[in-house]
Amino acid sequence: MTQYDKRNISMMMDFYEMTMANGYFVSGGTNTKVAFDVFYRRNPDQGGFAIFAGLEQVIEYVENMKFDAEDIEYFRSQNLFGEDFLEYLKNFSFRGDIYAFPEGTVMYPNEPFMTVVANLIDAQLIETAILAQVNHQSLIATKSRRIVRAAEGRFVSDFGARRAHNMDAATYGARAAFIGGVNGTATVSAGKMFNIPINGTMAHSWVMYFKDEFEAFKRYAEVYPQSTTLLVDTYDVIHSGIPNAIRVAKEVLEPMGQRLKGVRIDSGDLAYLSKKIRKLLDEAGLNDCKIVASNSLDEFTISSLLSQGAAIDSFGVGERLITAKSEPVFGAVYKLVAVEEDGKFLPKIKISENVEKITNPGLKNIYRIYDEHGHAVADLIAMPDEEIDLSKPFRYVDPIKPWKQRTFHNFTAKKLLKLYVKDGKRVENLPPLNEIRDYVKHQLENEIWQEEQRFENPHHHYLDMSPNYYEMKMNLLYKTRSQMNS
């Protein structure tokens, strides 16, 4: 058994989580309940929204969290922790509650898409694992959605495994990409684990192995006559690759009653080549043969290709999808927002000279507000026990312009945070991956303004507050600042 096989992902944490947990233990804080919010501050690529992904892996993590004898011995070797604390870890399991948006929800900066309510140590120890999962998958799902939008309905496949940061990044990145809307993946582990359609044909090495290009194409067609797609840019696309592909279509596949499914180009001027290829294929009667393009594609290159009239039917997108190369950090954070005292949660706030880093304190509910046409016009932060009645005009506060009188009228509201884990156990069934993917598509086609989906200067989605919540935050901010200055 290798180190990889025997790893315990419960140990995937920042060391400060363990030092703080030990400090809380020594200070008698093991039974103090707290609340942490998970949120992010800025959309990737200056976009208008992000897509929440990774919830299933978070729940799997907390359900299976434990420390074995080898882990305990490792902590003992650090010479920092007492035996009472190490004994506590032997029997540790996560016993808290997790509230979250449904996976695949379109989300916006500064609203908590996940809230952990748990004993202090439990909540502290899961910080890094939660952030690692949701930061990675939300980033890739969001990037993938942009790429799918740019493709304007054409087939998009994840080709990124060889450029991913490691095996897990490739596998879970493919999962996130599927949530974002790609049609399939070349990553076999993701296909097996998550039932994502897999696709792929050949590399240049296949063509180079045989004595000539025609022989390579012929052999492949004989093995896979029902699904032949040929890589035509190993030597010369126009003067060698396409003529040999057409020859195989006529001499090998058509006598077998099969058609050439596609040709792929992975280099050169993709717009120019695709138009030349389409003309040659059509002249040979191969109007149904698809043209697949790959090679460092992203939403911007795909948009550019299509604006040039590229005759491309399908895109294989690799490194710039699986690494979200244009902006490879999502930036979700995990911040303490409430501490229980005498059976009541008291709000906590982080203050900064940077306004965007001042947190939204306390337990809260998040509502999505819809107009009469079903369009999401804003999100609303409210107190946890507050009733949001939109059957009559409802006053709200725009925290950017709090002096303005704002009212929702003839609107509806949907609560976004749902309880998924109670006392460490799953209480809500999670949908299959294809349903999460369909949920993303439904929101973007029916609920989210097209103006928010622009690549450049997207419309800003409003994050408003109920008057009660806004007043609580301002009072806490004033009180905290006064205590600091006294």
N, C-alpha and C positions, 0 to 999 in steps of 0.2 A: 504494500500500500504506500502510495506516495504522499508527500506533504500536502499536495493539492487535494487528494482524495480524503484525507483525514482532517482537513481544516474545519474549525468551528467558527461560522461567521458571526456568532455572538461576540467574538473578540474583535470584530471590525469596529473599533471605536477610537476616538481620541483619548489619549492617556489622561487628559484633564477630567474626563468624565469619571474615571476611576478615583482620582485623587479627591475630587469633590464629593463623590459618593461616600468615600471613607470618612471625609470630614463631616458630612451630614450624619453618618452613623455614629461617630464619636460624640457629636453634639446633640444626639438624641432626636434627630430629624427623620427617623425612618417612617413614622406614621403621619407626617405632615403632608397633606394633599396640596398639589399645585396644578396650574394649567400653563401649558406652553402652546403658542401658536406657531404654525409653519406658514410663511408667506414669502413673497419676493417683491422687489422694489422696482424693477424695470423690465419691460418686455424685450426679448432677444431681437436683434437686428432692427431695432427701432420700429418694431411691429405694433399692431393694435391690440394683441391679445396673446395668451399662451394656452397650451392644452395640458391638463393635469394627467400625468401617467405615473405608474409605479405603485399604486395603492395595494395591489394584490401581493407584491413582494414585501411591502411593509408589514402587512398582516401576517404573512407567512413567517417573517422574521420574529415578530413579537410572540407569536404562538409557540415557537420552538426555541426561544431564548433560554440558554442554560450555560453553566460553566462546569466542565468536567475536572477530574483530578489533575490532569496535566496543565490546565489553565490556572487552577488554584496554585499549583506549584510555581508556575511562572510568575504570578503576582507575588508570591512569597519571596521569590528570589530578588525582587526589587527592594527589599528591606525597608518598605514604607508602611506596610499594612499590618495591623494587629491580628492575632489569631481569631478574635471574636468576629471581626469583619470578614475574614476569609471563611469562617464557618458559615456566616450569613450567606455568602456567595454560593456555597455548595448547594443550598436549597433554594436558590433564587429562581423565580419565574416572574414574568411580567404580569401584573395584576390590575392594570389600569384600564381606562376607557379611551377609545380613539374615535373622534368625530372627523368626518372628511366629506369633501365634495364627492359625488359619484365619479369614478375614474372616467376620463374622457371629457370632463366638463371644461368648457371654455372659461378661462379665468383671467383676472386682471391684477395689477400691482396693488400691494398693501392690504389685500383682504386675505384672511386666513383660510387656506383651502384644506387645512388639517389642524385639529386641536387635540392635544393630549392632556387628559386629566387623570392624574395618578399620584401615588406616593412619590415624594421628592426623589428618592433614589431611582425608582423605576423610570420616572420621566427623564432623569438626567442620563441614564445609561443608554437610552435608545436614540439619542440625538444624532450622532454621526451616521448610523445606519439609515435612519429615516431620510436625512438630507442626501446621502449618497444615492439612494434609490430614486427619490422624486426629482432631484436636480438633474440626474442623467436622463431618465426616461422622459420627463417633461420637456427637456431641451430638445431631444431627438424627435419627439412627437410634434413639437411646434415647428421645427425645421422641416420635417417631412411634409407637414401640411402646406407649407409655403411652396415646396417643390411640386407637390401634387396640384396645387392651384395654378402654378405656372404652366404645367403640362396640358391644361385645358382639356381634360378628359382622356388623354392618351395614357397608355399603360405605363406605370412606373414600378420599377423593381429595385430593392435594396441590394447593391453589389458591394457593400462596405466592409465585409469581415476582415479582409487582409490589411485594411488601413485602420481598423479599430484599435483602441488602446490596449485591449487584451481580449481573451476569449469571452469573459462575461460581458464586456462592453459590446462585443459583436452580437452575442445572443440576445441580451436584453435590449440592445439598441434596435435590433430587428423587430422585437416585440413592440417597442415604442413607435417605430416607423410604420408598422401596420396599423396601430391605433391612429396615427396621423393621416393614414389614407393610402399608403403605397399598396400595390396589388399583390406583391409577393416578395420573396427574399431568395438570395442564393445561399444563405447560411443554413446548413442542414440541421444543426442543433436547434435552431429556432423553429424550423419547420416541424421537427419531431416534438419538441416541448410544448409548442403553442398552436399547433395545427395551422400554421401559416403556409399558403401555397409556395412551393419551392420551384425555382427555375434556373436554368444554366445550360450551357452547351459545351463549348471548347475554349481553350486558350491558344495563344500563338504557338505554344510548344507542340500542340497536336499537329499543326500545319507544318512546322519545321522538322518534325520527326520523320515524316515520309519523304520519299525521293522527290516529289514535286507537289504542288498545290492541288492539282486535279486529283491525284491519288489520295491525298488526305481527305478531300471533300467526298470522294467516292466511298471511301471506307466508312466514313461517319454516316453517310446516307444509308449505306447497307445495314449498319447496326441499328440506326434510329430512323427508319423510313417514315414513320408516322409523325415525327416532330423534328425535322431537319432544319436547323438554323445554322448558317455558316459564317464564320469570321473571315471577312474578305480583305482585311488591310495588312496582312503580314508582309506582302511584297509590293503590290501595286493594285490599288482598288479598281481603277477603271480599265486598265489594260490586262490585268491578270485575274484578280479576285472575282469580279462580276462575270467575265466571260466563263471562267471555270465553274462558278455557281450555276450559271444558266445551262452549261453543258451537263452538269450533274442532274439538274432538274429534268432535262430532256432525255438523257441517255440512261439514267439510273432510276429516278423516282417515278416518272410518268409511266414507264413500262410496268411498274409495280402497282399502278393505280394510285400513286401518292403525289402530293404537291410539295414544292419547296415552301416551307413555312416562313422562313425569314433569312435575312442577311444582317450582319452586325458590323458596324464600323466603330473603331476605338481610337482613331487618330486622324489628323489632318483637318481640313476645313469642312466641318460636319454639314454646314448649310449647303455649300457648293456641291460636295460629294453626294449628299442625299438626293439632291435634285437630278444630278447626272445619273445616279443609280436608278431612280424611279423611272426615268425616261428609257433606260436600257432594259429594265425589267418589263415595262409595259410593252415595249416593242417586241419582246420575246414571248408575249402572251402570259406573263406572270404578274398580272394586275393584282392578284390576291397575296402576293409575297410581301411580307411586312419588312420595314427597315427599322432596325434597332440601333440606337446610338448610345455610346458610353464615352468616358474620358473626362474626368474632373468637372462633372456637371453640377450645377446648383440652380436655384430658381432664377437667378439673373441670366446665366448662360442659356437656360432653356427658353426663357422669355425672348432673349435676343435671337436665338435660332428660329423660333416660330415667327417672329416679326420679319425675318428675312425670307420667309416662305419655305423653310426647310421641310422636306418631304419625309419627316420622321414619324413613325407610328408608335414607337415605344422607347422609353429611356431607362438605362441602367445607371443608377446613381450610387456612387461609392463614397470616397473619402470625405466629400463635403457634406454628405448627409450623416454618416455614422459618427463623425467628429463635430458636426455643426461648425465647420471650419471658420465661417465668417464671424461667429460669436460663440466660442466653445465653453462659456460659463453661464449657467442659468441664474445662480445667485440666491436661491431660497435660503432663508435663515430660520432659526429656531429660538424664539424669544419667550422668556417668562412673562406672563400677563396677569397672573392671579395667584394668591396664596391663601389657603384656608386658615381662618382663625375663629375659634369658638363656633364651628359649624357653618361659617359664612365665608365665601370667597371675597377677599379684598383685592381690588385691582392694583396692578403694579405697572409703572410706566418707565420706559427708557428715554432719557432726554439727551439731546445732542445739539451742538451748534449747527449741524446740518439738518434742516427741517425735515428732509425726507427720511431721516433715521430716527425721528421721534415715533415711538410705537403707538399702536392703538390698544389701550389697556383693557383688562378685565375679560370675563366671560362675555360672549356675544353671539348673536345670530346674524347670518348673512342671508339676505333676500335678493333675488333677481326680480326686477320690476319690468313688467311687460305692458305695452300699450294695447289698444283694442285690436290691433292687427297681429298681435303675437310677437312683436319685435322687442328685444331686450333693450330698454332705454337707459338703464342704470342698475347698479347694485347698491344695496342699502345695509349699513351696519346698525344693529339695534341691540338693546339690552336683552339678556337671555330670557327674561320673564315678561318681555314687552309684547303686547298684542298689536300687530300691524293690520289695521282695518282700512282697506282701500275702497270699501263700499261707499265711502264719503270722502271729501277732500282731506288729504293727509299732508300736514306740513312736515317738511324735511329741511335739513341743513346741508348746503354745499360747503364743505370745510375749507375750500379754496376761497370762496366768497361768502362767508357766513352772514354778512350784512343783508344779503338779498333774501326776500321772502319767496320761498319756493313751495309748490304744492303739487302732489300727485292727485290727479282726478280722472276717474274712469280707467284706472289701471288695475292690474292684478299682480300678485307677488307669489314667488315660489321660494321656500326655504331651501338653502343649498347644503348646509351641513347636516349629515346623517350619522347616526351612531352605528359604527361597524364592529367595534370591539368593546365588550363589557366585561369588567373584571378579568381581563386577559383572554377572553374567549370570543370567537367570532359570533356575531348575532345577526349578521346580514349576509345573505348569499350574494356572491359576486357574479356578474354576468359573464358569459363566454366572450372571448376576445373579439369575435366578429360583431357582437352586439355593441361593445364599447366603440368599435370603429364606426358602426352605423350611427351611434349616438353623436359622435363628433360631426359626422356628415350632416345629420339632421339639424343640429344647432346652427352650423355655418350656412346651410341653405335656407333655413326657415326663421331663425331667431336673431342671429347676429347681423347687424347692418353691414352691407357690402362696403360702406365707407370705412369701417373698422378693419376690413381685410385688405386694404390697399397696401402695397409694398412701400410706397413713399407717402409721407405725411398722412398716416391713417387718422381717422377720427378718434378723439380721446373718449374712452368710456368713463362715465361718471361713477365715482364711488362716494355716495352720500351717507349721511348719518341721520338717525332719528334725533329730534331735539333732546330727548332724555339722554341718549348716549353722548351726544356732543357736549351737553352740559357737564356730564360726569367726567369726560376727558379734560375739559377746560379747567374744572375745579381741581382735579388731581394734578394737572400740570402746574397750576398756580400754587397749590399747597406744597408740591415737591420743590419747586423753585424757591419758595419762601423758606422752607426748611434748610435748603442749601445755603441760603444767604444769611441765615440767622446766626 
